Each structure stands twice: as structure tokens, then as C-alpha cells.
Amino acid sequence: MMNRCCSRLLLLALLLAFPIRSFADGESAPPQQGVALRDLPAETALGDYVVVTINNESGAHFNPWQLAHKLEYGAQSGSAAIKRVHWHALTSAVNSAPETPAGKAVVVRVGKHDVLLCRSTQADGSLVVTLYLPHGIIKPLEGKYTLQIDTNFSRNRNSTQEITTWPITASFGFVHELNEDRAFELNASYAHTRISQKARPAFRDEDGNVISFSDIEEVTIQDGKTATVDAAYSFNLAHETRLGRIDGAIIGGVELERDEVNLLDRRIMPYAGVELRLNSETRDDLGLEVSLEVAGNLERFIIIDTIEDEAGNVVGTSRRFEENRLPSLHGALSARAPLYTMDDVTIILFEGMITGLQSFQAGGDDDGLQRTERLGHLQAAIVFQTPIGAAIRIQQSLDWLRLPGEASNRIENFQWNSAVSASLKLVF
């Protein structure tokens, strides 16, 4: 036992007396403890990766949003949009990776995937990083242009009636990244909901002939149209806060609406205002938006009165219009949250929105502005979506109307709408 202790003390003394040999210039140091190196993938295996090369100043460190933006828009070669859930892990790997020998790459675990990373310092002191990114961490369907179509045609026919329902919504979006913190957005949409009915007294007439629905005049139950054009200039306010990424935007646009069955001949609302956006930087599709706009509400309602004879029998109807031109304040709050994800892609999504409009007109006891029209809208939807852009949307909405003038006595104050639609979203 004494001899073993003496041997250990002698070995320790030798280690302290003779310093560890340093590596001369041109020699490669062994990899850091805990860092795994791997040969670069062969050319035949490059199809398993998206290769992106970026550069940075020597000694500088990326923030997660900066690296994500660099990989998507500012790379020396290649391009990749990373799923937000992987931003932090990938950034940490890029910032802490050691220099790699020629032909070798560091293996970094990001989520369930292995990322290969090559890092080298150039003669001018700049840093060059090449990443071999597996397809599992790349966000699908990224682009500047978005086209989405929602529709759900249905026709129900029985012995005495045929009801046709065809809601359709088409929307177009354009996003142009001016730089890391600025973007211009343009969105346009058109929605048309048509419900019609054909009714017959029976399947056959008195002579036994089939009464064809094609010979029966169609009665329109609903024929509503809505169009919107909206533009925004957004700018980043903060990153990596407790609320995630915070963006502000200056917005402006116009909304047009028409629904004669609901006695609305037209409503035109130009608006301009500001919007605040909160988005998670670690979880996709988790966000909140709040907006406030000054609007002008130009609307015209259809007022239909009956014409009676001397005996009180209805012999016809008269039609007149009631117009309003009102300055207004319009506010909106919308939120979205993923309910179920698969491989870090949202499969089931919740979307909710509440909006309110308060109009004013001159007059009142003190000859100032008095509140008149008030409109409220509450909407909730569950969306079942796929990475290729196809989705099914189940939506419920409630409208609350407090209208000025005679229209308030002719239109229901509370209106409930349910809808199920299928959609296809293309991003390019």
C-alpha cells in the first residue's frame, strides 16, 4: 500500500514539473472534450441536408432572431427558414462551436436531429460557418407570396325543397423584408357567402308528373360580400422578451361589405391606425395582435315598407335608403395558439378574434360628439391543417349590432353564424 501511494505522488510531481506540450502553428488540436467530429457527408448524401454558409465578424455572437434571419435572407450561399422552436438551440451551437479541421464537422443535436457545423476563421478575422441542416428543422412552405382559398359547397335536396350553400373566401398576401427589423405587408381578401332555396309543394303534380327543381325560381336567403385591402409597415421593437418578439406596425386600408338580405346595401370603411404584435420566439403559431384605428364609416341601409289598401291588405312594398356618414374608432384583438403539433409543425390551431366599432356624430346636449352606431364581432375557430397547406376550419361567430336610425328596428341585434370550410394555402 505504501509503495502504491509513493508511485502516485511521484507521477503527480512529474506532471507538475513538465508542462503539457503546446501545439505548434499548423498542427490541429484534438477536439474539445464532449465535442463529436464527423467526416463531411459525401456528395451522394447531400440530399439529406440543406447546406447554408454564413459569415460574421470575429468574436461576435448571434441572437436567435439574427441567426434565423441570416440563414433565410443573408447567407453567402444557400437559404433556409428554421422552425422557431429550434432557434435557440441552433444559435447556441453556432456561438459555442469550436474551430473544425478541414473535412470535418461538429455534430450538434438540435431537437431530434443532428446538425453538422463547420467553423473557421479567415485571414481578415471574419468567421465563416457552414451548416448542414436536416430537413426536419426547416419550416415548410416559406415565401413572399401567399394565396389561400376557403370554400365548402353543399346542396341538400329532399321532396319539397333544395338548399344550396356556397361560401368562398380568397385571400392574397405579400411580405417584403426590407431589412432585419423592417417589413412591408400587403393583404387583400374577398369573401362571398350565398345561400339559396327552391321549394315545391310536392314531388309530383296532380297529373303525376315530376315537378323539376330546374323549373322553379330560386329564392336568395343570403348573399353577402366582403372585400378588404390592407397594408402595413412593421418594425421590430424588442427581441427575446418575456412576451417574445414585439413588433409595431402602421396600418391602413379599406373594407367593403354588402348584404341586401340583411338590409345592408353597402358599407365602406377606410381606416388608418397602429398595431402591436406579440409573437413567441420559441413556439410557432403562438401570438397576439392588438390594433386601434381611426375610421370613416360610410353605409347605406335598405328600408322596406309595406303598402296597404283601404281594407288593410298588403298590396305591395316600397323601398327607400337610409345613409350614414360617421367618424369611428375601430379596435381589434386577435390571438392564435397551437393545440397539437407533430414534428414541431402545428397540426391543430386555435384562432380567436374580437373587434369593436364605435361611431360618433355631431350633436348632443353640448353640441359636441355623441356616440351612435356600435358594432361588435366575436369569432373563434379550430383549424386542422397540414404542412402542404390543406386545412379544415370549424368556425363560430357572433355579431352584435346597435345601428342608428330606422335600421335598428329592422335588423336583428344579435346574429349567430356557424361555418365549416376546407382551404388550400399556397406559399411561393
C-alpha positions in Angstrom: 0.0 0.0 0.0 2.8 2.4 0.9 4.6 1.6 -2.5 1.3 2.4 -4.4 0.9 5.8 -2.7 4.5 6.7 -3.4 4.1 5.9 -7.0 1.0 8.1 -7.3 2.8 11.1 -5.7 5.8 10.6 -8.0 3.6 10.7 -11.1 1.8 13.8 -9.9 5.2 15.5 -9.3 6.3 14.7 -12.8 3.1 16.1 -14.3 3.5 19.4 -12.4 7.2 19.7 -13.2 6.8 19.2 -17.0 4.1 21.4 -18.6 1.9 19.9 -21.3 3.3 20.4 -24.8 1.5 23.1 -26.8 0.6 22.7 -30.4 2.7 24.4 -32.9 1.3 26.5 -35.7 -0.2 24.4 -38.5 -0.9 21.4 -36.2 -4.5 20.5 -35.4 -5.6 20.4 -31.8 -7.7 17.4 -30.7 -11.4 18.2 -30.4 -12.7 19.6 -27.2 -14.0 17.2 -24.6 -17.6 16.3 -25.3 -17.5 17.6 -28.9 -18.1 15.0 -31.6 -16.5 15.3 -35.0 -17.7 13.6 -38.2 -16.5 13.5 -41.8 -18.4 15.8 -44.1 -21.2 14.0 -45.9 -20.4 12.5 -49.3 -21.9 14.2 -52.3 -24.4 11.4 -52.7 -25.7 12.1 -49.1 -26.1 15.9 -49.6 -29.7 15.4 -50.5 -30.4 14.7 -46.8 -29.3 18.3 -45.9 -29.8 21.9 -46.8 -26.3 23.5 -46.9 -26.1 27.1 -45.8 -22.9 29.2 -45.4 -22.9 32.4 -43.4 -20.2 34.8 -42.1 -19.9 37.1 -39.2 -17.3 39.4 -37.5 -14.7 37.7 -35.4 -15.8 37.3 -31.8 -19.4 38.4 -32.5 -22.3 36.3 -31.2 -25.7 35.8 -32.9 -29.0 36.4 -31.2 -31.6 33.7 -32.2 -33.6 36.1 -34.4 -30.4 37.4 -36.1 -29.2 33.9 -36.9 -32.7 32.9 -38.2 -32.8 36.0 -40.4 -29.3 35.4 -41.6 -29.9 31.9 -42.6 -33.1 32.8 -44.5 -32.1 36.1 -46.2 -28.4 37.0 -45.7 -26.4 33.8 -46.3 -23.3 33.7 -48.5 -24.7 30.6 -50.2 -27.9 28.6 -49.7 -31.0 29.6 -47.7 -33.2 28.0 -45.1 -36.1 29.1 -42.9 -35.7 27.4 -39.5 -38.7 26.4 -37.3 -38.9 28.9 -34.5 -38.8 26.1 -31.9 -35.2 25.4 -32.9 -33.9 29.0 -33.0 -32.3 29.0 -29.5 -30.6 25.5 -29.7 -29.1 26.2 -33.1 -27.9 29.7 -32.1 -26.2 28.3 -29.0 -24.5 25.6 -31.1 -23.2 28.2 -33.7 -21.9 30.6 -31.0 -20.1 27.9 -29.0 -18.8 25.6 -31.7 -15.0 25.2 -31.9 -12.8 25.6 -35.0 -13.1 22.5 -37.1 -10.3 20.8 -39.1 -10.6 20.6 -42.9 -13.0 17.9 -44.0 -14.6 17.6 -40.5 -17.8 18.9 -38.9 -19.1 19.2 -35.4 -22.2 17.2 -34.7 -24.8 19.2 -32.8 -28.1 17.8 -31.5 -31.0 20.1 -32.3 -34.3 18.7 -31.2 -34.5 15.2 -32.6 -32.0 16.0 -35.4 -28.2 16.1 -35.9 -26.9 19.3 -37.4 -23.4 19.3 -38.9 -21.4 22.5 -38.4 -18.1 23.7 -39.8 -16.5 26.8 -38.4 -13.3 28.6 -39.5 -11.7 31.9 -39.1 -10.4 33.7 -42.2 -7.2 35.7 -42.6 -9.1 39.0 -42.2 -10.5 37.8 -38.9 -14.0 37.1 -40.1 -15.9 34.0 -39.1 -17.3 31.6 -41.7 -19.8 29.0 -40.6 -21.3 26.3 -42.9 -24.3 24.4 -41.6 -25.6 21.1 -42.9 -29.3 21.3 -41.9 -31.6 18.3 -41.9 -35.0 18.9 -43.5 -36.7 18.2 -40.2 -35.7 21.5 -38.6 -36.7 23.6 -41.7 -40.0 25.3 -41.8 -42.1 24.2 -44.8 -43.8 26.5 -47.4 -41.9 29.8 -46.9 -42.1 32.6 -49.4 -43.1 36.2 -50.0 -46.5 35.5 -51.6 -49.4 33.7 -50.1 -52.6 32.6 -51.8 -55.4 30.9 -49.9 -58.8 29.7 -50.9 -61.5 28.6 -48.5 -64.8 27.0 -49.7 -67.4 24.5 -48.8 -70.1 24.0 -51.4 -73.1 22.0 -50.3 -76.5 21.2 -51.8 -79.3 19.5 -49.9 -82.4 18.3 -51.7 -85.4 16.5 -50.4 -89.0 16.0 -51.6 -90.1 19.6 -51.2 -87.0 21.9 -51.2 -83.5 22.3 -52.4 -81.0 24.4 -50.4 -77.6 25.4 -51.9 -74.9 26.9 -49.7 -71.6 28.1 -51.2 -69.3 30.3 -49.0 -66.0 31.1 -50.7 -63.1 33.2 -49.5 -60.0 34.1 -51.5 -57.0 36.0 -49.9 -53.7 37.2 -51.2 -50.7 38.2 -49.0 -47.3 39.8 -49.8 -44.5 40.3 -47.4 -41.3 42.1 -48.3 -38.4 42.1 -45.7 -36.8 45.5 -46.1 -34.1 44.6 -43.5 -33.8 42.7 -40.3 -36.3 44.9 -38.4 -38.5 46.3 -41.2 -41.1 44.8 -43.4 -43.9 45.9 -45.8 -47.0 43.8 -45.9 -50.0 43.9 -48.3 -53.1 41.7 -47.9 -56.3 41.5 -49.9 -59.3 39.3 -49.5 -62.7 38.7 -50.9 -65.5 36.6 -49.3 -68.9 35.7 -50.8 -71.5 33.7 -48.9 -74.5 32.7 -50.9 -77.4 30.6 -49.7 -80.4 29.9 -52.0 -83.6 27.9 -51.8 -86.0 26.3 -54.2 -89.4 25.0 -52.9 -92.1 22.8 -54.5 -95.4 21.8 -53.0 -94.8 18.1 -53.6 -92.7 15.6 -55.6 -95.4 15.3 -58.3 -98.2 17.5 -59.5 -101.9 16.5 -59.7 -101.3 14.7 -63.1 -98.5 12.6 -61.7 -95.7 14.5 -63.5 -92.4 15.1 -61.6 -92.0 18.8 -60.6 -88.4 19.7 -61.6 -86.4 21.9 -59.4 -84.8 23.4 -62.6 -88.1 24.9 -63.5 -88.6 26.6 -60.1 -87.5 30.1 -59.4 -84.7 30.4 -56.9 -85.1 32.4 -53.7 -82.0 34.0 -52.2 -81.7 33.6 -48.4 -78.3 35.2 -48.1 -75.9 36.9 -50.5 -73.2 38.6 -48.5 -70.0 40.0 -50.0 -67.0 41.4 -48.1 -63.7 42.7 -49.6 -60.7 44.1 -47.7 -57.4 45.7 -48.8 -54.9 46.2 -46.0 -51.3 47.5 -45.9 -48.8 47.6 -43.0 -45.3 48.9 -42.4 -43.9 46.9 -39.5 -40.8 47.5 -37.4 -39.3 45.5 -34.6 -39.4 46.9 -31.1 -37.8 44.1 -29.0 -36.5 40.5 -29.1 -36.3 37.8 -26.6 -38.6 39.5 -24.0 -40.8 37.6 -21.6 -43.6 38.2 -24.2 -41.4 37.0 -27.1 -40.8 39.2 -30.1 -42.6 42.6 -30.1 -43.4 44.4 -33.3 -45.2 47.6 -34.1 -46.9 48.5 -37.3 -48.5 51.4 -39.1 -51.6 50.1 -40.9 -54.2 51.4 -43.3 -56.8 50.0 -45.6 -60.4 49.8 -46.6 -63.2 47.4 -46.0 -66.3 47.0 -48.3 -69.4 45.0 -47.3 -72.7 44.2 -49.0 -75.6 42.0 -47.8 -79.0 43.0 -49.2 -80.8 40.2 -47.4 -79.6 41.7 -44.1 -80.8 45.1 -45.5 -77.2 46.4 -45.9 -76.9 47.9 -49.4 -73.2 48.8 -48.8 -70.7 49.7 -46.1 -67.4 51.3 -46.9 -64.9 51.8 -44.1 -61.5 53.4 -44.8 -59.2 53.3 -41.8 -55.7 54.1 -40.6 -54.0 53.3 -37.3 -51.4 51.3 -35.3 -50.9 47.7 -34.4 -48.9 45.9 -31.7 -47.8 42.3 -32.4 -46.5 39.8 -29.8 -45.1 36.5 -31.2 -43.3 33.7 -29.4 -39.8 33.1 -30.5 -39.7 29.5 -29.2 -43.1 28.2 -30.3 -44.6 28.5 -33.8 -48.1 29.9 -34.3 -48.3 31.4 -30.8 -49.1 35.1 -30.9 -51.3 38.1 -30.1 -52.2 41.2 -32.1 -53.9 44.4 -30.9 -54.8 47.2 -33.2 -56.6 50.6 -33.0 -57.7 52.6 -36.0 -59.4 55.8 -36.8 -62.1 55.0 -39.5 -64.7 56.6 -41.6 -68.0 54.6 -41.7 -70.0 55.2 -44.9 -73.0 53.0 -45.0 -76.5 52.7 -46.6 -79.3 50.5 -45.3 -82.4 49.4 -47.2 -85.6 50.3 -45.6 -88.6 48.3 -46.9 -92.2 49.4 -46.0 -95.4 47.6 -46.9 -98.2 49.3 -48.9 -101.7 48.6 -47.8 -105.1 49.3 -49.4 -108.1 50.8 -47.6 -109.1 47.5 -46.2 -105.6 46.9 -44.6 -104.5 44.3 -47.1 -100.9 44.4 -48.2 -100.7 45.2 -51.9 -97.0 46.0 -52.4 -93.8 47.3 -50.8 -91.9 50.5 -51.1 -88.1 50.7 -50.9 -86.0 53.6 -49.6 -82.5 54.1 -48.3 -81.0 55.4 -45.1 -77.5 56.7 -45.3 -74.9 57.3 -42.5 -71.5 59.0 -42.7 -69.9 58.7 -39.4 -66.4 59.1 -38.0 -65.5 56.0 -36.0 -62.9 54.3 -33.7 -62.2 50.6 -34.5 -60.3 48.2 -32.3 -59.4 44.6 -32.7 -57.8 41.8 -30.6 -56.7 38.5 -32.2 -54.9 35.5 -30.8 -53.7 32.2 -32.0 -52.2 29.2 -30.2 -51.2 25.7 -31.3 -53.2 22.9 -29.7 -51.4 20.0 -31.2 -48.0 19.7 -33.0 -46.3 16.9 -34.8 -42.6 17.0 -35.6 -42.7 20.7 -34.5 -45.3 21.6 -37.1 -48.7 22.8 -36.0 -51.5 20.4 -36.9 -54.4 21.8 -34.8 -54.6 25.5 -34.3 -56.9 27.8 -32.3 -57.7 31.2 -33.7 -59.8 33.9 -31.9 -60.7 37.4 -32.6 -62.8 40.2 -31.1 -63.5 43.5 -32.8 -65.5 46.6 -31.9 -66.5 49.8 -33.7 -67.9 52.9 -32.1 -69.2 55.7 -34.3 -69.9 59.3 -33.5 -71.9 62.2 -34.9 -72.2 65.9 -34.2 -74.9 67.0 -31.9 -76.0 66.3 -28.3 -76.7 68.5 -25.3 -73.4 70.4 -25.6 -73.2 70.4 -29.4 -70.2 68.0 -29.2 -69.9 64.4 -30.5 -72.4 61.8 -29.3 -72.0 58.1 -29.7 -74.3 56.5 -32.2 -73.6 53.2 -34.1 -71.8 50.4 -32.3 -70.8 47.1 -33.9 -69.2 44.1 -32.2 -67.8 40.8 -33.6 -66.6 37.8 -31.7 -65.1 34.8 -33.6 -63.5 31.5 -32.6 -62.1 28.8 -34.9 -60.4 25.4 -34.7 -58.2 24.7 -37.7 -57.0 21.3 -38.7 -54.0 21.9 -41.0 -51.3 20.0 -42.8 -47.8 21.1 -43.8 -48.7 21.1 -47.5 -51.3 23.9 -47.0 -54.6 21.9 -46.9 -56.8 22.6 -43.9 -60.3 22.2 -42.5 -61.7 25.1 -40.5 -64.6 25.0 -38.0 -65.7 28.5 -37.1 -68.3 30.1 -34.9 -69.0 33.9 -34.8 -71.4 36.3 -33.1 -72.2 39.8 -34.4 -73.8 42.4 -32.1 -75.3 45.4 -33.9 -76.6 48.7 -32.5 -77.5 50.7 -35.6 -78.6 54.3 -35.9 -81.9 55.4 -37.3 -84.7 53.2 -38.6 -82.4 50.3 -39.5 -82.1 49.5 -35.8 -85.7 48.5 -35.8 -85.5 46.3 -38.9 -82.3 44.3 -38.3 -81.7 41.7 -35.6 -79.3 42.9 -32.9 -77.6 39.5 -32.3 -76.6 37.3 -35.3 -75.0 33.9 -34.8 -73.1 32.2 -37.7 -71.5 28.8 -37.9 -69.3 27.6 -40.7 -67.1 24.6 -41.7 -64.8 25.2 -44.7 -61.9 23.5 -46.4 -59.0 25.5 -47.6 -55.8 25.3 -49.6 -52.9 27.6 -48.9 -50.1 28.1 -51.4 -46.9 30.0 -50.4 -44.2 30.8 -53.0 
